[in-house]
């Protein structure tokens, strides 16, 4: 006869209570006063439709200004307020826009040598008085190098110049370059602050391939680059979300434009990725592919002839 196992009696004692070394209390949210937020520039990120900042580079006459024209949904003979403001430094830009049959408001910068004129224009565009413009263009950006903008230079820099030696040409050259860099940096900062689509064109040029620099000049390969040196090109390209290089092919009824969109066209990475090449590109085409298109462009048809892009009747 086997004995049954002895089952211990169930303990009536309670489990020990573990006391934490420190008490954990719910975090009470601290509301930052609005005046503190304002002083630090703190703001909450909210949903919006987004804005496109596109840099279009290319040789002269390849269709950069025509691309700006495709951003207009107002016909040339319409009394409707223009939606595009073009800060034009291209003497032939108006003729290009006019041939397309669209309406664009143009700021003529031929007399832009008065104190801080371009900077003042960009500062004013951020006010509600210019809400009718949802697209702002600079055509072309290179020409900024020929426009004096003393208003962008601080007084401290101006005072420092007075102490430079008059005969030191190297300091003069460096001073002029830094002034140009400061001006373009100020222009970029104002552009990025605008709640509008930004189109900037830049004339590109051919330069020697870096790997062929030690070869004879007639044996060097040529590559396309912005008509700016490396520091200026990086400043320009780093602030834009899309960069395209545009070129024309064919002639007459067979004329077409090819735009190459790639992060490799820029010295800095771009935000958006689109097909590497697009034929007969238009501004609404890009907006639609990025989910930013509006109904204003839906009924506009574009065609290409010997004059480039032209709008059809809606």
Rosetta silent file (secondary structure, phi, psi, omega in degrees, C-alpha in Angstrom):
SEQUENCE: XXXXXXXXXXXXXXXXXXXXXXXXXXXXXXXXXXXXXXXXXXXXXXXXXXXXXXXXXXXXXXXXXXXXXXXXXXXXXXXXXXXXXXXXXXXXXXXXXXXXXXXXXXXXXXXXXXXXXXXXXXXXXXXXXXXXXXXXXXXXXXXXXXXXXXXXXXXXXXXXXXXXXXXXXXXXXXXXXXXXXXXXXXXXXXXXXXXXXXXXXXXXXXXXXXXXXXXXXXXXXXXXXXXXXXXXXXXXXXXXXXXXXXXXXXXXXXXXXXXXXXXXXXXXXXXXXXXXXXXXXXXXXXXXXXXXXXXXXXXXXXXXXXXXXXXXXX
SCORE:     score description
SCORE:     0.000 S_00000001
   1 L     0.000  123.564 -179.685    0.000    0.000    0.000 S_00000001
   2 L   -90.628  142.945  178.508    1.472    3.296   -1.128 S_00000001
   3 L   -84.510  144.148  177.710    1.033    6.398    0.928 S_00000001
   4 L   -73.218  147.583  176.360   -0.548    9.465   -0.606 S_00000001
   5 L   -65.964  143.246  179.984    1.686   12.574   -1.032 S_00000001
   6 L   -81.760  120.491  179.492    1.251   15.130    1.647 S_00000001
   7 L   -93.432  120.544 -179.018   -0.243   18.326    0.173 S_00000001
   8 L   -65.574  147.245  179.055    0.845   21.391    2.145 S_00000001
   9 L   -66.779  142.973  179.417   -1.885   23.558    3.446 S_00000001
  10 L   -64.592  131.210 -179.461   -2.606   26.743    1.433 S_00000001
  11 L   -70.941  138.052  178.867   -0.897   29.699    3.008 S_00000001
  12 L   -96.397    1.180 -178.107   -3.204   32.327    4.316 S_00000001
  13 L   -80.362  149.022  178.221   -0.552   35.010    4.371 S_00000001
  14 L   -82.691  156.080  179.457   -0.707   37.853    1.838 S_00000001
  15 L   -67.568  146.513 -179.457    2.026   38.536   -0.724 S_00000001
  16 L   -64.658  144.639  178.837    4.597   41.088    0.374 S_00000001
  17 L   -91.192  123.937  179.210    3.985   44.636   -0.820 S_00000001
  18 L   -89.647  121.969  179.325    6.860   46.128   -2.840 S_00000001
  19 L  -100.959  118.746 -179.894    7.365   49.769   -2.105 S_00000001
  20 L   -63.533  152.355 -179.341    9.194   51.704   -4.880 S_00000001
  21 L   -67.839  -25.028  175.135   12.200   53.712   -3.866 S_00000001
  22 L  -140.254  150.465 -178.512   10.568   56.832   -5.298 S_00000001
  23 L   -80.389  141.237  179.215    7.005   57.696   -6.019 S_00000001
  24 L  -107.651  117.166 -179.152    5.899   57.955   -9.658 S_00000001
  25 L  -117.601  148.884  178.431    3.358   60.660  -10.270 S_00000001
  26 L   -58.000  141.083  179.513    1.715   61.668  -13.534 S_00000001
  27 L   -73.790  127.478  177.527    3.562   64.452  -15.374 S_00000001
  28 L   -89.099  114.899 -178.155    1.715   67.718  -15.179 S_00000001
  29 L   -62.394  135.444  177.400    2.115   69.458  -18.568 S_00000001
  30 L   -99.706  122.570 -179.626    3.648   72.900  -18.352 S_00000001
  31 L   -85.017  121.415  178.340    2.155   75.372  -20.800 S_00000001
  32 L   -77.177  126.346 -179.724    4.803   77.611  -22.340 S_00000001
  33 L   -57.004  146.441 -177.453    3.565   81.200  -22.379 S_00000001
  34 H   -62.485  -32.925  179.983    2.800   82.552  -25.832 S_00000001
  35 H   -68.919  -31.480  175.997    5.219   85.442  -25.406 S_00000001
  36 H   -69.133  -43.337  177.537    8.058   82.966  -24.732 S_00000001
  37 H   -58.536  -42.846 -178.625    7.114   80.979  -27.841 S_00000001
  38 H   -64.843  -39.622 -178.356    7.104   84.154  -29.874 S_00000001
  39 H   -67.676  -30.645  179.463   10.514   85.224  -28.564 S_00000001
  40 H   -95.114   -4.806 -178.074   12.041   81.852  -29.490 S_00000001
  41 L    71.243   30.648 -179.684   10.152   81.488  -32.764 S_00000001
  42 L   -82.074  130.315  175.822    8.419   78.293  -31.605 S_00000001
  43 L  -145.435  155.105 -179.685    5.505   77.164  -33.742 S_00000001
  44 L   -88.761  139.961  176.510    3.646   73.909  -34.238 S_00000001
  45 L   -75.955  126.506 -179.407    3.926   72.007  -37.508 S_00000001
  46 L  -122.506  163.948  178.044    0.489   71.780  -39.101 S_00000001
  47 L   -73.625  139.526  172.106   -0.859   70.160  -42.231 S_00000001
  48 L  -150.357  176.962 -176.013   -0.903   72.257  -45.374 S_00000001
  49 L   -75.589  -15.341 -179.750   -0.926   71.701  -49.106 S_00000001
  50 L    85.458  156.827 -179.484    2.805   72.252  -49.324 S_00000001
  51 L  -131.696  142.496 -178.222    4.790   74.549  -51.541 S_00000001
  52 L   -97.585  131.060  172.080    7.171   73.723  -54.352 S_00000001
  53 E  -118.725  104.594 -173.303   10.572   75.380  -54.607 S_00000001
  54 E  -116.436  136.392  176.262   11.996   74.417  -57.965 S_00000001
  55 E  -109.361  118.288  179.265   15.278   75.420  -59.557 S_00000001
  56 E  -111.068  115.437  178.433   15.302   75.185  -63.365 S_00000001
  57 E  -112.298  160.047 -179.518   18.701   75.532  -64.986 S_00000001
  58 E   168.830  166.050  176.458   19.650   75.419  -68.648 S_00000001
  59 L   -69.592  166.128 -179.746   21.430   77.196  -71.454 S_00000001
  60 L   -62.017  138.800  175.410   19.944   80.389  -72.869 S_00000001
  61 L    77.730   18.625 -176.750   16.823   79.912  -74.992 S_00000001
  62 L   -97.406   -8.917  176.402   15.997   76.391  -73.790 S_00000001
  63 L   118.547   16.771 -179.618   12.607   77.127  -72.196 S_00000001
  64 H   -66.967  -46.440  179.514   13.250   78.277  -68.618 S_00000001
  65 H   -68.191  -34.835  176.780   11.048   81.354  -68.933 S_00000001
  66 H   -61.268  -36.331  177.388    8.392   79.325  -70.774 S_00000001
  67 H   -62.159  -39.397  175.755    8.213   77.029  -67.755 S_00000001
  68 H   -61.007  -40.814 -179.928    7.404   80.074  -65.609 S_00000001
  69 H   -60.634  -33.453  179.897    4.635   80.940  -68.071 S_00000001
  70 L   -70.162   -9.691  177.005    3.003   77.532  -67.568 S_00000001
  71 L   -80.974   -8.863  179.129    2.494   78.436  -63.900 S_00000001
  72 L   -89.875  133.818  172.369   -0.118   81.022  -64.941 S_00000001
  73 L  -109.586   17.936  179.377   -3.754   79.981  -65.234 S_00000001
  74 L  -109.800  129.737  178.467   -4.834   83.466  -66.385 S_00000001
  75 E   -73.000  155.416 -174.501   -5.246   84.230  -70.090 S_00000001
  76 L   -59.272  -38.671 -175.634   -3.456   87.239  -71.543 S_00000001
  77 L   -94.960   12.683 -178.320   -6.666   89.149  -72.346 S_00000001
  78 L   -87.871  149.602  175.529   -8.418   88.292  -69.083 S_00000001
  79 L   -89.941    1.719  179.526   -9.215   90.811  -66.357 S_00000001
  80 L   -66.621  140.713  179.102   -8.700   88.133  -63.722 S_00000001
  81 L   -59.850  139.035  179.312   -5.902   88.939  -61.216 S_00000001
  82 L   -68.234  147.169  177.060   -2.598   87.281  -62.109 S_00000001
  83 L  -103.733   -4.720 -178.309   -1.420   84.446  -59.911 S_00000001
  84 E  -119.210  131.270  173.428    2.257   84.655  -60.957 S_00000001
  85 E  -115.213  119.573 -176.469    4.692   87.426  -60.075 S_00000001
  86 E  -108.211  115.012  172.428    7.920   87.326  -62.081 S_00000001
  87 E   -84.094   93.914 -166.431   10.934   89.246  -60.791 S_00000001
  88 E   -95.400  124.933  171.581   12.379   89.466  -64.259 S_00000001
  89 L  -114.893   11.439  179.890   16.020   90.151  -65.018 S_00000001
  90 L  -102.000  116.970 -177.063   15.707   88.717  -68.540 S_00000001
  91 L   -62.954  -23.859 -179.449   15.271   91.429  -71.220 S_00000001
  92 L  -100.868    4.391 -175.418   13.428   88.956  -73.497 S_00000001
  93 H   -62.916  -40.887 -177.809   11.316   87.384  -70.761 S_00000001
  94 H   -63.926  -40.260  179.928    8.204   89.485  -71.375 S_00000001
  95 H   -63.302  -37.262  178.683    8.134   88.601  -75.076 S_00000001
  96 H   -64.538  -47.210 -179.386    8.296   84.889  -74.215 S_00000001
  97 H   -63.513  -41.122 -177.759    5.391   85.112  -71.764 S_00000001
  98 H   -64.807  -37.711 -178.914    3.332   87.209  -74.179 S_00000001
  99 H   -68.557  -18.542 -179.876    3.770   84.674  -76.999 S_00000001
 100 L   -83.388  -12.381  179.259    2.330   81.967  -74.743 S_00000001
 101 L    78.606   18.251  179.810   -0.975   83.775  -74.395 S_00000001
 102 E  -116.202  162.732 -177.883   -0.874   83.860  -70.599 S_00000001
 103 L  -108.139  129.921  177.196   -0.821   86.735  -68.141 S_00000001
 104 L  -138.693  132.746  173.752    2.003   87.233  -65.646 S_00000001
 105 E   -79.987  133.514 -174.052    2.720   90.290  -63.528 S_00000001
 106 E  -120.387  134.967  169.421    6.338   91.371  -64.001 S_00000001
 107 E   -99.225  115.825 -179.718    8.608   93.473  -61.813 S_00000001
 108 E   -81.905  117.874 -175.974   11.090   95.188  -64.070 S_00000001
 109 L  -100.521   17.936  179.121   14.421   95.271  -62.253 S_00000001
 110 L   -61.683  -32.549  178.395   16.307   97.365  -64.777 S_00000001
 111 L  -101.313   31.640 -173.364   16.240  100.209  -62.280 S_00000001
 112 L   -87.056   29.025  179.047   16.954   97.985  -59.303 S_00000001
 113 L   -96.288    3.205  174.929   20.115   99.789  -58.282 S_00000001
 114 L   -76.101  163.889 -167.664   18.344  101.886  -55.680 S_00000001
 115 L   -58.360  112.574  171.300   18.978  100.992  -52.047 S_00000001
 116 L    62.200   30.611 -172.035   17.840   97.474  -51.207 S_00000001
 117 H   -64.992  -48.077 -177.402   15.101   97.348  -53.866 S_00000001
 118 H   -65.711  -41.088  177.496   15.021   93.598  -54.487 S_00000001
 119 H   -61.596  -41.008 -179.990   15.216   92.824  -50.783 S_00000001
 120 H   -64.990  -38.901  177.592   12.368   95.233  -50.147 S_00000001
 121 H   -59.274  -48.536 -178.065   10.232   93.562  -52.825 S_00000001
 122 H   -66.285  -35.059  177.595   10.685   90.131  -51.242 S_00000001
 123 H   -65.041  -38.368 -179.211    9.951   91.471  -47.775 S_00000001
 124 H   -70.797  -28.606 -175.795    6.681   92.959  -48.975 S_00000001
 125 H   -65.658  -19.234 -179.711    5.558   89.734  -50.672 S_00000001
 126 L   -79.588   -8.370  179.882    5.057   88.031  -47.304 S_00000001
 127 L   -82.410  159.631 -178.322    2.227   90.410  -46.398 S_00000001
 128 H   -66.649  -14.320  179.899   -1.440   89.603  -47.018 S_00000001
 129 H   -65.877  -17.393 -177.976   -1.596   92.414  -49.573 S_00000001
 130 H  -113.306   28.756 -179.088    0.042   90.053  -52.080 S_00000001
 131 L   -65.198  -21.649 -178.742   -2.155   87.009  -51.462 S_00000001
 132 L   -65.245  -22.928  179.817   -3.272   86.959  -55.102 S_00000001
 133 L   -91.223  118.218  173.046    0.170   85.610  -56.057 S_00000001
 134 L  -105.930   -1.397  176.431    0.644   81.938  -55.298 S_00000001
 135 E  -133.799  130.197  175.289    3.759   81.680  -57.506 S_00000001
 136 E  -122.834  131.280 -177.538    6.843   83.902  -57.311 S_00000001
 137 E  -123.906  147.301  169.213    9.630   83.571  -59.897 S_00000001
 138 E  -121.465  123.065 -170.920   13.134   84.988  -60.274 S_00000001
 139 E  -139.055  109.895  -14.060   14.356   84.812  -63.873 S_00000001
 140 L   -97.778  162.912 -177.219   17.314   84.298  -63.985 S_00000001
 141 H   -65.692  -32.816 -177.651   19.062   84.090  -60.627 S_00000001
 142 H   -55.689  -35.228 -175.128   22.505   84.698  -62.151 S_00000001
 143 H   -65.833  -12.437  176.099   21.625   88.288  -62.932 S_00000001
 144 H   -59.709  -25.549 -179.724   21.526   89.038  -59.205 S_00000001
 145 H   -66.420  -18.987 -177.918   25.281   89.343  -59.484 S_00000001
 146 H  -100.046   -0.289 -177.821   24.783   92.463  -61.573 S_00000001
 147 L  -108.319  122.476  178.770   22.287   94.135  -59.238 S_00000001
 148 L   -75.003  132.222  178.015   23.628   96.157  -56.337 S_00000001
 149 L  -134.020   70.611 -177.646   21.863   95.456  -53.044 S_00000001
 150 H   -64.055  -19.463 -177.914   23.643   97.462  -50.355 S_00000001
 151 H   -67.383  -16.138 -177.788   20.675   97.037  -48.022 S_00000001
 152 H   -84.428  -16.656 -177.716   21.599   93.422  -47.328 S_00000001
 153 L   -89.495  131.716 -178.140   25.000   94.316  -45.857 S_00000001
 154 L   -74.367  162.825 -177.477   25.062   95.166  -42.158 S_00000001
 155 H   -65.031  -34.318 -179.798   26.588   98.351  -40.851 S_00000001
 156 H   -60.789  -39.419  178.389   29.376   96.443  -39.106 S_00000001
 157 H   -68.524  -40.675  179.218   30.595   95.044  -42.400 S_00000001
 158 H   -61.317  -41.488 -179.993   30.407   98.446  -44.031 S_00000001
 159 H   -65.888  -35.915 -178.889   32.532   99.965  -41.221 S_00000001
 160 H   -66.183  -30.840 -179.244   35.086   97.165  -41.531 S_00000001
 161 H   -64.681  -31.478 -175.223   35.562   97.948  -45.212 S_00000001
 162 L   -65.109  -19.490 -177.016   36.755  101.468  -44.454 S_00000001
 163 L   -96.548    1.989  178.292   39.845  100.062  -42.770 S_00000001
 164 L   -76.567  147.663  178.287   40.959   97.930  -45.742 S_00000001
 165 L   -70.779  133.757 -173.489   44.036   99.045  -47.616 S_00000001
 166 L   -65.505  -30.708 -172.916   43.088  100.716  -50.876 S_00000001
 167 L   -90.777   -1.355 -175.871   45.856   99.052  -52.932 S_00000001
 168 L   -87.516   94.545 -175.712   45.161   95.454  -51.817 S_00000001
 169 H   -68.852  -28.965 -179.451   43.326   94.006  -54.817 S_00000001
 170 H   -65.117  -40.897  178.019   43.037   90.538  -53.252 S_00000001
 171 H   -66.280  -38.191  176.813   41.017   91.920  -50.354 S_00000001
 172 H   -59.626  -46.275 -178.756   38.843   93.811  -52.799 S_00000001
 173 H   -62.825  -43.724  179.032   38.094   90.633  -54.729 S_00000001
 174 H   -64.921  -39.523 -179.783   37.308   88.708  -51.539 S_00000001
 175 H   -62.996  -44.747 -179.297   35.181   91.545  -50.256 S_00000001
 176 H   -64.937  -38.280  179.182   33.084   91.664  -53.425 S_00000001
 177 H   -64.988  -45.825 -179.684   32.606   87.890  -53.381 S_00000001
 178 H   -64.661  -33.366  176.996   31.481   87.889  -49.753 S_00000001
 179 H   -65.584  -42.358  177.186   29.106   90.728  -50.490 S_00000001
 180 H   -63.125  -43.474 -179.585   27.573   88.716  -53.340 S_00000001
 181 H   -63.052  -43.853  179.425   27.319   85.634  -51.136 S_00000001
 182 H   -63.957  -38.574  179.740   25.666   87.596  -48.325 S_00000001
 183 H   -64.578  -48.483 -178.681   23.194   89.134  -50.750 S_00000001
 184 H   -66.515  -34.410  176.230   22.172   85.807  -52.284 S_00000001
 185 H   -64.274  -40.687  177.126   21.912   84.208  -48.844 S_00000001
 186 H   -65.304  -39.518  176.955   19.574   87.005  -47.779 S_00000001
 187 H   -62.328  -44.874  179.747   17.486   86.553  -50.928 S_00000001
 188 H   -61.495  -42.611 -179.397   17.214   82.807  -50.284 S_00000001
 189 H   -62.308  -38.900  177.994   16.115   83.313  -46.682 S_00000001
 190 H   -69.893  -38.151  178.116   13.343   85.657  -47.782 S_00000001
 191 H   -63.224  -43.551 -177.609   12.250   83.251  -50.530 S_00000001
 192 H   -66.829  -23.220  179.419   12.055   80.328  -48.109 S_00000001
 193 L   -81.998   -9.187 -178.633    9.856   82.368  -45.792 S_00000001
 194 L   -80.593  133.218  174.878    7.205   82.949  -48.458 S_00000001
 195 L   -86.469   63.105 -177.726    4.102   80.736  -48.297 S_00000001
 196 L  -148.069  162.489  171.000    4.079   80.493  -52.073 S_00000001
 197 E   -72.039  141.059 -178.406    5.441   78.307  -54.838 S_00000001
 198 E  -120.640  127.994  173.185    8.911   79.449  -55.875 S_00000001
 199 E  -120.377  122.463  176.675   10.396   79.098  -59.361 S_00000001
 200 E  -124.298  128.189  175.074   13.989   80.203  -59.857 S_00000001
 201 E  -101.133  152.613 -179.836   15.797   79.876  -63.173 S_00000001
 202 E  -145.723  128.498  178.621   19.541   79.803  -63.510 S_00000001
 203 E   -71.805  128.123  177.577   21.636   79.921  -66.667 S_00000001
 204 E  -100.135  160.485 -178.072   23.909   76.913  -66.868 S_00000001
 205 E  -139.501  171.976  177.420   27.211   76.755  -68.657 S_00000001
 206 E   -96.457  137.158  175.826   29.786   74.198  -69.744 S_00000001
 207 E  -136.239  166.085 -179.296   32.883   73.600  -67.650 S_00000001
 208 E   -67.388  141.090  175.434   35.777   71.140  -67.692 S_00000001
 209 L   -66.998  134.084 -176.672   35.177   67.719  -66.191 S_00000001
 210 H   -57.329  -32.608 -178.735   37.106   67.513  -62.888 S_00000001
 211 H   -74.695  -12.089 -177.795   38.745   64.213  -63.895 S_00000001
 212 H  -107.445   14.456 -171.561   40.153   65.801  -67.067 S_00000001
 213 L   -65.178  -25.625 -178.186   41.690   68.843  -65.454 S_00000001
 214 L   -90.668   -2.373  179.073   45.250   67.635  -66.128 S_00000001
 215 L   -83.875  167.440  174.161   44.603   66.940  -69.807 S_00000001
 216 L   -64.465  151.375 -172.794   45.167   69.364  -72.640 S_00000001
 217 H   -57.840  -38.288 -178.153   42.316   71.820  -73.055 S_00000001
 218 H   -76.699   -3.960  179.794   41.129   70.377  -76.365 S_00000001
 219 H  -109.878    1.169 -178.473   40.951   66.895  -74.808 S_00000001
 220 L   -83.409  137.515  172.876   38.873   67.742  -71.750 S_00000001
 221 L   -74.229  150.741  179.068   35.275   66.610  -71.557 S_00000001
 222 E  -109.161  139.521  175.540   32.681   69.286  -70.864 S_00000001
 223 E  -125.725  155.006 -179.680   29.884   68.977  -68.322 S_00000001
 224 E   -85.531  134.408  178.052   26.897   71.196  -67.665 S_00000001
 225 E  -146.833  165.441  173.811   26.877   73.178  -64.435 S_00000001
 226 E   -63.732  146.542 -179.261   25.293   76.264  -62.965 S_00000001
 227 L   -79.721   51.234  178.289   27.028   79.437  -64.082 S_00000001
 228 L  -141.226  154.487  176.171   28.190   79.965  -60.503 S_00000001
 229 L   -73.676  174.429 -171.800   31.246   78.761  -58.639 S_00000001
 230 H   -56.936  -43.659 -177.106   30.960   75.847  -56.195 S_00000001
 231 H   -65.222  -43.052 -179.396   30.154   77.860  -53.076 S_00000001
 232 H   -71.268  -38.031  179.240   27.439   79.880  -54.767 S_00000001
 233 H   -63.956  -40.000  179.156   25.977   76.856  -56.565 S_00000001
 234 H   -66.339  -41.636  177.589   25.682   74.958  -53.302 S_00000001
 235 H   -57.942  -42.768 -177.463   24.001   77.930  -51.622 S_00000001
 236 H   -70.749  -47.585 -172.252   21.493   78.082  -54.453 S_00000001
 237 H   -75.600  -28.656 -174.429   20.787   74.382  -54.834 S_00000001
 238 H   -68.585  -21.783 -175.206   20.621   73.458  -51.143 S_00000001
 239 L   -95.771    4.802 -176.860   17.541   75.587  -50.533 S_00000001
 240 L  -115.565  144.341 -173.890   15.354   74.125  -53.302 S_00000001
 241 L   -88.281  -10.706  179.154   13.217   71.002  -53.128 S_00000001
 242 E  -152.095  137.706 -177.920   13.441   70.107  -56.825 S_00000001
 243 E  -132.049  128.562  178.916   16.074   70.766  -59.459 S_00000001
 244 E  -131.653  146.272  175.224   15.719   70.283  -63.199 S_00000001
 245 E  -112.329  123.556 -171.017   17.954   70.903  -66.191 S_00000001
 246 E  -110.884  142.599  178.932   16.007   71.829  -69.323 S_00000001
 247 E  -148.148  153.277  178.963   17.035   71.556  -72.973 S_00000001
 248 E  -103.105  145.016  176.657   15.312   71.802  -76.372 S_00000001
 249 E  -133.780  145.023  179.441   15.418   69.198  -79.102 S_00000001
 250 L    81.113 -170.916  179.548   14.164   69.361  -82.673 S_00000001
 251 L  -158.299  163.864  178.963   12.673   72.359  -84.465 S_00000001
 252 H    58.279 -133.100 -178.677    9.430   73.621  -85.928 S_00000001
 253 H   -70.170  -14.762  179.265    6.510   71.248  -85.395 S_00000001
 254 H   -96.365    9.204 -178.701    8.937   68.661  -83.970 S_00000001
 255 L   -68.760  134.747  175.061   10.201   70.974  -81.244 S_00000001
 256 E  -149.007  154.813  177.059   10.102   69.511  -77.739 S_00000001
 257 E  -109.245  141.715  177.066   11.719   70.249  -74.434 S_00000001
 258 E  -119.204  124.443  179.123   13.345   67.610  -72.258 S_00000001
 259 E  -114.977  124.381  179.946   13.765   68.305  -68.557 S_00000001
 260 E   -98.083  117.605 -178.096   16.036   66.094  -66.499 S_00000001
 261 E  -110.066  113.031 -176.983   14.976   65.948  -62.853 S_00000001
 262 L  -158.825  145.659  175.850   17.542   64.358  -60.594 S_00000001
 263 H   -66.017  -18.018 -178.570   19.214   64.994  -57.272 S_00000001
 264 H   -79.790  -10.366  175.170   22.510   64.596  -59.111 S_00000001
 265 H   -77.205  -11.360 -175.938   21.867   67.800  -61.046 S_00000001
 266 L  -119.506  154.970  177.183   22.282   69.624  -57.757 S_00000001
 267 L   -77.996  -13.296  179.274   25.109   69.761  -55.263 S_00000001
 268 L  -123.374  155.135  177.887   22.635   69.084  -52.464 S_00000001
 269 L   -66.306  145.622  178.016   19.946   66.448  -52.086 S_00000001
 270 L  -105.938  158.422 -174.296   16.464   67.504  -53.112 S_00000001
 271 L   -72.873  -44.545 -172.054   13.251   66.710  -51.291 S_00000001
 272 L   -99.220  150.193  176.128   11.178   65.321  -54.155 S_00000001
 273 L  -121.560  124.345  178.704   11.930   62.498  -56.554 S_00000001
 274 L  -127.888  169.046  176.707   10.365   62.461  -60.000 S_00000001
 275 L   -51.368  146.401 -172.041   11.093   60.518  -63.197 S_00000001
 276 L   -60.883  -29.801  179.125   14.585   61.311  -64.434 S_00000001
 277 E  -142.498  139.876  179.792   13.337   63.007  -67.614 S_00000001
 278 E  -130.527  132.996 -179.638   10.009   64.581  -68.586 S_00000001
 279 E   -90.810  136.092  178.257    9.051   65.737  -72.076 S_00000001
 280 L    50.539   57.271 -174.672    7.375   69.125  -72.541 S_00000001
 281 L   -69.109  145.466  172.970    7.198   69.753  -68.829 S_00000001
 282 L  -130.467  158.385  178.843    4.687   72.203  -67.340 S_00000001
 283 H   -62.663  -45.636  176.822    4.324   73.579  -63.850 S_00000001
 284 H   -59.772  -31.737  179.223    0.843   72.006  -63.338 S_00000001
 285 H   -61.130  -42.324  179.621    2.315   68.655  -64.407 S_00000001
 286 H   -69.654  -43.197  179.420    4.772   68.757  -61.508 S_00000001
 287 H   -58.991  -41.676 -179.004    2.146   69.930  -59.020 S_00000001
 288 H   -65.037  -40.888 -179.247   -0.153   67.093  -60.022 S_00000001
 289 H   -68.282  -24.088  179.337    2.561   64.465  -59.617 S_00000001
 290 L   -98.021    3.936  179.427    3.317   65.802  -56.121 S_00000001
 291 L    74.732   23.873 -178.968   -0.345   66.012  -55.078 S_00000001
 292 L  -110.890    3.038 -173.210   -0.336   69.828  -54.997 S_00000001
 293 L   -67.420  148.969  175.738   -2.429   70.532  -58.074 S_00000001
 294 L  -118.048  163.435 -175.568   -5.460   72.829  -57.875 S_00000001
 295 H   -65.575  -17.493 -177.208   -8.584   72.934  -60.031 S_00000001
 296 H   -61.931  -26.471 -176.979   -7.440   76.186  -61.655 S_00000001
 297 H   -94.574   -8.394 -168.087   -5.114   74.258  -63.987 S_00000001
 298 L   -63.181  -33.098 -173.349   -7.447   71.394  -64.889 S_00000001
 299 L  -102.424   16.928  179.803   -8.974   72.902  -68.029 S_00000001
 300 L  -101.521  126.715  177.310   -5.817   74.361  -69.566 S_00000001
 301 L  -107.755  137.256  179.964   -4.316   72.574  -72.567 S_00000001
 302 E  -115.817  145.250  175.370   -0.751   73.202  -73.670 S_00000001
 303 E  -134.779  164.045 -177.968    0.823   72.585  -77.047 S_00000001
 304 E  -120.561  125.862  174.974    4.329   73.025  -78.432 S_00000001
 305 E  -133.174 -161.938 -176.124    5.086   74.817  -81.665 S_00000001
 306 L   -65.528  -15.455  178.459    7.967   76.835  -83.062 S_00000001
 307 L   -98.176   -2.677 -178.482    7.414   79.465  -80.354 S_00000001
 308 E    99.552 -152.678 -179.175    7.403   77.007  -77.453 S_00000001
 309 E   -70.025  136.444  174.667    4.536   76.509  -75.005 S_00000001
 310 E  -138.688  143.094 -178.785    1.272   78.296  -75.771 S_00000001
 311 E   -84.000  142.919  173.181   -2.008   78.195  -73.896 S_00000001
 312 L   -96.312  164.209  177.777   -5.216   77.046  -75.556 S_00000001
 313 L   -65.376  143.503  177.995   -8.657   78.463  -74.816 S_00000001
 314 L   -86.560    0.000    0.000  -10.360   77.005  -71.768 S_00000001
